[in-house]
Amino acid sequence: MHFLALASDYDGTLADDGNIADATWDALRRLQTSGRKLILVTGRSFADLARALPQFDAFDGIVAENGAILYCPAGHRTVPLSSGLPNSLVERLQLRKVEPLWIGDIILATRIENTQEILEAVRQLDLELGIVTNNHTIMVLPAGVNKATGLVAALDELGIPAQRVVSIGDGENDRALFESTGCGVAVANAPAIVKKTADLVTEGASGAGVSELIDRVIATDLAEVKSCIEGRRADIARMAA
């Protein structure tokens, strides 16, 4: 067995309107029954995810806040993977009445329409931060934090190499996952720019796409496309050199 784990985004991938369909849950259970691990990697704040997804223990690891927080169900441990954003930034955005403003334990987010306000506040305060867009949302994170760095922390806990992980998502912030794992898969509802950076694209959207991928991994371990993925990545590496 080559691929030992699936790392999946939540909204727009596993879940539609914040809910995971019964058929998708069945597929996730099939994956774990096959001996593989299941890791959730989401941009949601930990508190928001807890409200939307009470079944935390169904996963072998959870990365929240776009890589800033790790939850280990086996030991019921929550581990911050970075220090928080400076209070001055939050205060500046609140003073400028940037709304809505979603403040997590470590990161903050707002609608993409507020991008200019975010960039201006970061520039005025002379901060070095990471700024990531995801569909209709813009997130502000500590520098160097993304879904890939959060996944590395989860994989360290599980003892699994990143190259033996399949990742799946629908957003621009999932491209970091695609680049850092052995196979990156975009669901059918992902934007074109996300599909372009994926190794595979599912025929099904959201949860149906996840189920499709899981059944394919269980059936063949993606052996039929492994050489194509390796060749594609070699081409990208040569182009970047």
Residue frames relative to the residue before (quaternion, step in Angstrom):
aa qw qx qy qz dx dy dz
M 1.0000 0.0000 0.0000 0.0000 0.00 0.00 0.00
H 0.2618 -0.7907 0.5362 0.1368 3.58 -0.57 1.17
F 0.7720 0.3079 -0.1816 0.5256 3.60 0.67 -1.07
L 0.1881 -0.8354 0.5152 0.0375 3.53 -0.56 1.26
A 0.8110 0.1282 -0.0508 0.5686 3.60 1.20 -0.30
L 0.2496 -0.7130 0.6326 0.1709 3.50 -1.38 0.42
A 0.1251 -0.7635 0.6310 0.0577 3.57 -0.89 1.00
S 0.0086 -0.8477 0.5269 -0.0607 3.57 -0.43 1.22
D 0.4668 -0.6156 0.5704 0.2789 3.49 -1.23 0.74
Y 0.4664 -0.6853 0.4877 0.2738 3.59 -1.25 0.36
D 0.8083 0.2774 -0.1576 0.4948 3.61 0.13 -1.28
G 0.8155 0.1994 -0.1818 0.5120 3.55 -0.84 1.03
T 0.7053 0.3682 -0.2462 0.5535 3.58 1.30 -0.12
L 0.7792 0.2148 -0.1184 0.5769 3.59 0.32 -1.18
A 0.8217 0.2569 -0.0719 0.5036 3.54 0.91 -0.99
D 0.1919 -0.7145 0.6594 0.1335 3.52 -1.28 0.63
D 0.8324 -0.0148 -0.0374 0.5527 3.58 -0.77 1.07
G 0.7254 -0.4733 0.2337 0.4417 3.57 1.02 0.86
N 0.7048 0.4451 -0.2603 0.4872 3.60 1.26 -0.08
I 0.3167 -0.7230 0.5848 0.1871 3.56 -1.07 0.83
A 0.4184 -0.7239 0.4952 0.2360 3.59 -0.73 1.09
D 0.6376 -0.5443 0.3892 0.3818 3.56 -1.21 0.58
A 0.6433 0.5284 -0.3266 0.4475 3.60 0.97 -0.82
T 0.6460 0.5047 -0.3219 0.4738 3.58 1.07 -0.69
W 0.6131 0.5295 -0.3447 0.4742 3.59 1.03 -0.76
D 0.6303 0.5338 -0.3355 0.4531 3.60 0.96 -0.83
A 0.6589 0.5044 -0.3075 0.4657 3.59 0.97 -0.84
L 0.6355 0.5265 -0.3297 0.4586 3.60 1.00 -0.80
R 0.6475 0.5030 -0.3173 0.4765 3.57 1.02 -0.76
R 0.6147 0.5377 -0.3484 0.4601 3.60 1.05 -0.71
L 0.6284 0.5421 -0.3319 0.4485 3.56 1.00 -0.83
Q 0.7030 0.4584 -0.2757 0.4687 3.58 0.84 -0.96
T 0.6122 0.5424 -0.3476 0.4584 3.59 1.09 -0.64
S 0.6361 0.5321 -0.3251 0.4545 3.57 1.15 -0.59
G 0.5935 -0.5942 0.3511 0.4140 3.60 1.30 -0.08
R 0.5761 0.5909 -0.3725 0.4245 3.57 1.28 0.09
K 0.4580 -0.6801 0.5095 0.2611 3.55 -1.26 0.54
L 0.2536 -0.7581 0.5891 0.1177 3.53 -1.25 0.60
I 0.0242 -0.8087 0.5860 -0.0453 3.57 -0.65 1.17
L 0.2426 -0.7566 0.5941 0.1256 3.55 -0.88 1.00
V 0.0210 -0.7900 0.6121 -0.0282 3.58 -0.85 1.01
T 0.0992 0.8395 -0.5129 0.1492 3.56 -0.25 1.29
G 0.4765 -0.6522 0.5103 0.2951 3.53 -1.26 0.43
R 0.4875 0.6845 -0.4266 0.3342 3.60 1.22 -0.25
S 0.5219 -0.5816 0.5063 0.3647 3.54 -1.20 0.49
F 0.6311 -0.5616 0.3758 0.3809 3.54 -1.16 0.60
A 0.6635 0.5096 -0.3103 0.4514 3.60 0.92 -0.88
D 0.6579 0.5054 -0.3072 0.4663 3.58 0.97 -0.85
L 0.6447 0.5154 -0.3152 0.4684 3.57 1.00 -0.81
A 0.6283 0.5469 -0.3338 0.4413 3.58 1.02 -0.79
R 0.6567 0.4945 -0.3114 0.4768 3.58 1.08 -0.71
A 0.7151 0.4592 -0.2549 0.4613 3.58 0.96 -0.87
L 0.8117 0.1959 -0.0483 0.5481 3.56 1.06 -0.79
P 0.1164 -0.8299 0.5422 0.0609 3.61 0.07 1.20
Q 0.6382 0.5527 -0.3286 0.4233 3.61 1.21 -0.44
F 0.0076 0.8452 -0.5335 0.0308 3.60 0.76 1.01
D 0.7007 0.5040 -0.2822 0.4188 3.56 0.90 -0.92
A 0.4956 0.6343 -0.4413 0.3967 3.59 1.26 0.04
F 0.7023 0.4246 -0.2500 0.5138 3.58 1.24 -0.40
D 0.4647 -0.6740 0.5025 0.2780 3.55 -1.21 0.55
G 0.7817 -0.0402 0.0111 0.6223 3.55 1.30 -0.26
I 0.1146 -0.7874 0.6031 0.0566 3.58 -1.09 0.70
V 0.1138 -0.7577 0.6412 0.0434 3.53 -0.89 1.05
A 0.0651 -0.8160 0.5744 -0.0044 3.59 -0.60 1.13
E 0.8056 0.3033 -0.2259 0.4560 3.54 -1.40 0.14
N 0.6480 -0.5826 0.3040 0.3852 3.53 0.95 1.03
G 0.7867 -0.3210 0.1500 0.5056 3.56 1.05 0.79
A 0.5840 0.6338 -0.3565 0.3607 3.59 1.24 -0.13
I 0.7890 0.2142 -0.1047 0.5662 3.62 1.17 -0.47
L 0.1450 -0.7742 0.6122 0.0698 3.57 -1.02 0.86
Y 0.0945 -0.7621 0.6377 0.0601 3.54 -1.02 0.88
C 0.1699 -0.7833 0.5946 0.0635 3.57 -0.85 1.05
P 0.3237 -0.7904 0.4840 0.1901 3.62 -0.17 1.23
A 0.6058 0.5909 -0.3704 0.3830 3.60 0.99 -0.77
G 0.7993 0.2303 -0.1272 0.5402 3.59 0.98 -0.76
H 0.3811 -0.7373 0.4596 0.3162 3.55 1.37 0.09
R 0.3992 0.7183 -0.4651 0.3292 3.57 0.98 0.94
T 0.1627 -0.7488 0.6346 0.1002 3.55 -1.08 0.81
V 0.0718 -0.8273 0.5566 -0.0261 3.56 -0.62 1.18
P 0.2969 -0.7238 0.5895 0.2012 3.65 -0.62 1.04
L 0.2481 -0.7944 0.5414 0.1193 3.57 -0.88 0.96
S 0.7716 0.1577 -0.1145 0.6055 3.56 1.31 0.13
S 0.5240 -0.5670 0.5056 0.3850 3.54 -1.28 0.20
G 0.5880 -0.6142 0.4049 0.3362 3.59 -1.19 0.46
L 0.6350 -0.5075 0.4143 0.4095 3.54 -1.34 0.06
P 0.5885 -0.5827 0.4108 0.3812 3.62 -1.11 0.51
N 0.5558 -0.6233 0.4409 0.3289 3.56 -1.02 0.82
S 0.5816 0.6089 -0.3725 0.3903 3.56 1.10 -0.64
L 0.6366 0.5251 -0.3361 0.4540 3.59 1.06 -0.68
V 0.6524 0.5048 -0.3125 0.4710 3.57 0.90 -0.91
E 0.6609 0.5094 -0.3057 0.4585 3.57 0.92 -0.91
R 0.6535 0.5157 -0.3198 0.4524 3.58 0.95 -0.85
L 0.6755 0.4876 -0.2961 0.4672 3.60 0.94 -0.86
Q 0.6423 0.5032 -0.3244 0.4785 3.58 1.02 -0.73
L 0.6320 0.5324 -0.3239 0.4606 3.58 1.04 -0.78
R 0.7066 0.4321 -0.2437 0.5045 3.55 1.10 -0.77
K 0.4027 -0.7591 0.4266 0.2820 3.54 1.40 0.16
V 0.1977 0.7621 -0.5755 0.2210 3.55 0.85 1.05
E 0.1169 0.7974 -0.5752 0.1402 3.56 -0.55 1.20
P 0.5476 -0.2502 -0.7982 0.0208 1.46 -2.03 1.49
L 0.2063 -0.7562 0.6087 0.1229 3.55 -1.20 0.55
W 0.1281 -0.8043 0.5793 0.0317 3.56 -0.40 1.27
I 0.0924 -0.8185 0.5670 0.0010 3.56 -0.49 1.22
G 0.1940 -0.7909 0.5742 0.0841 3.54 -0.63 1.18
D 0.7254 -0.3722 0.3083 0.4900 3.56 -1.25 -0.33
I 0.8082 0.1779 -0.0678 0.5573 3.56 1.07 -0.76
I 0.7928 0.2696 -0.1480 0.5262 3.62 0.84 -0.88
L 0.1926 -0.7400 0.6154 0.1914 3.55 -1.33 0.00
A 0.1083 -0.7969 0.5935 0.0311 3.54 -1.22 0.52
T 0.0110 -0.7664 0.6420 0.0196 3.51 -1.31 0.40
R 0.6679 -0.4763 0.3598 0.4445 3.57 -1.26 -0.04
I 0.6181 -0.5990 0.3704 0.3491 3.53 -1.10 0.74
E 0.5407 0.6212 -0.3981 0.4042 3.59 1.22 -0.38
N 0.6869 0.4739 -0.2734 0.4784 3.58 1.22 -0.45
T 0.2802 0.8049 -0.4899 0.1835 3.60 1.27 0.25
Q 0.6731 0.5076 -0.3136 0.4370 3.59 0.82 -0.93
E 0.6329 0.5238 -0.3258 0.4678 3.59 1.03 -0.78
I 0.6412 0.5218 -0.3179 0.4643 3.57 1.00 -0.83
L 0.6837 0.4950 -0.2892 0.4516 3.57 0.79 -1.03
E 0.6570 0.5180 -0.3091 0.4522 3.56 1.00 -0.86
A 0.6623 0.5037 -0.3114 0.4590 3.59 0.94 -0.86
V 0.6466 0.5127 -0.3158 0.4684 3.59 0.97 -0.85
R 0.6617 0.5058 -0.3026 0.4635 3.60 1.00 -0.84
Q 0.6748 0.5075 -0.3016 0.4429 3.56 0.88 -0.92
L 0.7189 0.4178 -0.2440 0.4990 3.58 1.07 -0.71
D 0.3471 -0.7743 0.4617 0.2584 3.57 1.38 -0.02
L 0.3197 0.7602 -0.4931 0.2772 3.55 0.86 1.06
E 0.2748 -0.7193 0.6097 0.1879 3.55 -1.16 0.62
L 0.1792 0.7917 -0.5486 0.2004 3.54 -0.16 1.35
G 0.4539 -0.6444 0.5318 0.3097 3.54 -1.32 0.25
I 0.0892 -0.7829 0.6149 0.0311 3.56 -0.96 0.91
V 0.0234 -0.8196 0.5688 -0.0647 3.55 -0.62 1.19
T 0.2308 -0.7506 0.5996 0.1543 3.57 -0.98 0.83
N 0.0027 -0.7810 0.6242 -0.0217 3.54 -1.15 0.68
N 0.8014 -0.1938 0.0634 0.5623 3.54 -0.16 1.36
H 0.8238 -0.1902 0.1514 0.5120 3.63 -0.47 -1.14
T 0.6454 0.5197 -0.2946 0.4761 3.57 1.31 0.24
I 0.1443 -0.7411 0.6435 0.1258 3.55 -1.23 0.55
M 0.1547 -0.8033 0.5736 0.0429 3.55 -0.87 1.04
V 0.1997 -0.7493 0.6201 0.1191 3.55 -1.13 0.72
L 0.0160 -0.8175 0.5719 -0.0659 3.55 -0.71 1.16
P 0.6065 -0.4853 0.4453 0.4453 3.56 -1.25 0.16
A 0.6074 -0.5783 0.3971 0.3727 3.59 -1.05 0.70
G 0.8151 0.2791 -0.2089 0.4627 3.56 -1.02 0.85
V 0.6036 0.5458 -0.3601 0.4562 3.59 1.28 -0.02
N 0.2185 0.7484 -0.6092 0.1449 3.57 -0.91 0.94
K 0.7387 -0.4131 0.2737 0.4569 3.57 -1.24 0.01
A 0.6297 0.5472 -0.3384 0.4354 3.58 1.05 -0.71
T 0.6686 0.4858 -0.3133 0.4678 3.61 0.92 -0.83
G 0.6386 0.5162 -0.3254 0.4688 3.58 1.06 -0.70
L 0.6398 0.5227 -0.3242 0.4608 3.56 1.02 -0.81
V 0.5977 0.5652 -0.3602 0.4400 3.60 1.00 -0.75
A 0.6547 0.5098 -0.3107 0.4635 3.59 0.95 -0.87
A 0.6530 0.5057 -0.3087 0.4718 3.59 1.00 -0.84
L 0.6767 0.4943 -0.2929 0.4604 3.58 0.94 -0.87
D 0.5842 0.5608 -0.3680 0.4570 3.59 1.12 -0.60
E 0.6441 0.5211 -0.3122 0.4648 3.58 1.03 -0.83
L 0.7490 0.4069 -0.2038 0.4815 3.57 1.00 -0.87
G 0.4008 -0.7378 0.4610 0.2873 3.59 1.23 -0.27
I 0.5012 0.6388 -0.4231 0.4021 3.58 1.06 0.79
P 0.4039 -0.7042 0.5222 0.2614 3.64 -0.84 0.90
A 0.5786 -0.6213 0.4046 0.3399 3.59 -1.00 0.80
Q 0.6456 0.5401 -0.3291 0.4280 3.61 1.05 -0.68
R 0.6864 0.4326 -0.2889 0.5081 3.58 1.25 -0.16
V 0.5555 0.5651 -0.3831 0.4747 3.53 1.26 0.64
V 0.2275 -0.7115 0.6457 0.1587 3.55 -1.17 0.73
S 0.1190 -0.7931 0.5937 0.0661 3.59 -0.86 0.93
I 0.0704 -0.7976 0.5988 0.0188 3.56 -1.12 0.65
G 0.1745 0.7911 -0.5681 0.1451 3.57 -0.98 0.86
D 0.3647 -0.7376 0.5310 0.2024 3.53 -1.36 0.02
G 0.7168 0.4796 -0.2430 0.4439 3.60 1.22 -0.29
E 0.6832 -0.4845 0.3588 0.4120 3.52 -1.31 0.28
N 0.6643 0.5038 -0.3121 0.4556 3.59 1.05 -0.67
D 0.5859 0.5707 -0.3773 0.4343 3.60 1.26 -0.08
R 0.4956 0.6680 -0.4342 0.3458 3.58 1.22 -0.21
A 0.5832 0.5638 -0.3723 0.4511 3.59 1.14 -0.55
L 0.6231 0.5232 -0.3320 0.4773 3.59 1.09 -0.70
F 0.6447 0.5411 -0.3275 0.4293 3.57 0.87 -0.96
E 0.7020 0.4899 -0.2619 0.4456 3.55 0.93 -0.98
S 0.7470 0.4392 -0.2198 0.4482 3.58 1.08 -0.67
T 0.7046 0.4335 -0.2608 0.4976 3.61 1.25 -0.16
G 0.6877 -0.5218 0.3274 0.3842 3.54 -1.27 0.30
C 0.7837 0.0073 -0.0024 0.6211 3.56 1.21 -0.49
G 0.1327 -0.7942 0.5905 0.0541 3.58 -0.80 1.03
V 0.0909 -0.8218 0.5622 -0.0149 3.54 -0.73 1.12
A 0.2020 -0.7597 0.6079 0.1117 3.57 -0.95 0.94
V 0.4059 -0.6778 0.5485 0.2739 3.58 -1.03 0.76
A 0.6911 -0.5349 0.3043 0.3790 3.56 -1.21 0.59
N 0.6872 0.4894 -0.2825 0.4566 3.60 1.12 -0.59
A 0.4474 0.6875 -0.4596 0.3406 3.62 1.24 0.10
P 0.5633 -0.5838 0.4517 0.3714 3.62 -1.14 0.54
A 0.6795 -0.5161 0.3423 0.3934 3.56 -1.22 0.51
I 0.6488 0.5361 -0.3281 0.4289 3.60 0.96 -0.83
V 0.6455 0.4970 -0.3129 0.4883 3.59 1.15 -0.64
K 0.6407 0.5252 -0.3223 0.4580 3.58 0.96 -0.85
K 0.6265 0.5728 -0.3306 0.4125 3.56 1.04 -0.81
T 0.7310 0.4161 -0.2347 0.4873 3.59 1.06 -0.71
A 0.5745 0.5956 -0.3780 0.4151 3.61 1.26 -0.11
D 0.5028 -0.6313 0.4975 0.3179 3.55 -1.25 0.45
L 0.7853 0.0849 -0.0225 0.6129 3.55 1.16 -0.72
V 0.1675 -0.7446 0.6338 0.1259 3.56 -1.28 0.45
T 0.3867 -0.7333 0.5077 0.2343 3.60 -0.79 0.98
E 0.5144 -0.6090 0.4983 0.3408 3.56 -1.25 0.37
G 0.7125 0.4271 -0.2435 0.5006 3.57 1.09 -0.73
A 0.4251 -0.6848 0.5329 0.2576 3.54 -1.25 0.51
S 0.8615 0.1154 -0.0770 0.4885 3.56 -1.29 0.52
G 0.8662 -0.0294 0.0347 0.4977 3.56 -0.91 -0.97
A 0.6162 0.5405 -0.3498 0.4537 3.58 1.06 -0.70
G 0.6416 0.5178 -0.3170 0.4688 3.57 1.08 -0.73
V 0.6260 0.5248 -0.3291 0.4737 3.58 1.05 -0.78
S 0.6526 0.5130 -0.3107 0.4630 3.59 0.92 -0.90
E 0.6241 0.5458 -0.3189 0.4592 3.55 1.03 -0.87
L 0.6767 0.4857 -0.2906 0.4709 3.58 0.89 -0.94
I 0.6466 0.5333 -0.3259 0.4373 3.58 0.89 -0.91
D 0.6734 0.4900 -0.3058 0.4614 3.59 0.86 -0.91
R 0.6408 0.5169 -0.3199 0.4688 3.57 1.09 -0.70
V 0.6412 0.5149 -0.3226 0.4687 3.58 0.99 -0.80
I 0.6645 0.5007 -0.3044 0.4638 3.58 0.92 -0.90
A 0.7018 0.4963 -0.2727 0.4322 3.58 0.90 -0.93
T 0.8522 0.1236 -0.0061 0.5084 3.59 0.80 -1.00
D 0.3520 -0.7305 0.4983 0.3069 3.61 1.24 -0.27
L 0.5341 -0.6550 0.3597 0.3954 3.57 1.30 0.54
A 0.2374 0.8046 -0.5124 0.1835 3.58 1.17 0.54
E 0.6525 0.5541 -0.3149 0.4099 3.58 1.04 -0.74
V 0.7633 0.3183 -0.1918 0.5285 3.60 1.19 -0.38
K 0.4178 0.7423 -0.4534 0.2624 3.60 1.24 -0.15
S 0.6777 0.4837 -0.3074 0.4607 3.62 0.86 -0.86
C 0.6234 0.5336 -0.3384 0.4606 3.60 1.09 -0.71
I 0.6422 0.5204 -0.3169 0.4652 3.58 1.01 -0.85
E 0.6644 0.5059 -0.3023 0.4596 3.57 0.90 -0.94
G 0.6580 0.5117 -0.3030 0.4619 3.58 1.02 -0.84
R 0.6446 0.5212 -0.3164 0.4613 3.56 1.01 -0.87
R 0.6853 0.4805 -0.2937 0.4617 3.58 0.90 -0.88
A 0.6095 0.5376 -0.3521 0.4643 3.57 1.10 -0.62
D 0.6329 0.5297 -0.3200 0.4653 3.58 1.05 -0.80
I 0.6485 0.5123 -0.3130 0.4680 3.59 0.97 -0.90
A 0.6549 0.5173 -0.3150 0.4519 3.58 0.96 -0.87
R 0.6522 0.5065 -0.3178 0.4659 3.60 1.01 -0.76
M 0.6458 0.5225 -0.3159 0.4584 3.57 1.03 -0.81
A 0.6900 0.4817 -0.2766 0.4640 3.57 1.06 -0.77
A 0.5820 0.6171 -0.3642 0.3845 3.60 1.19 -0.50
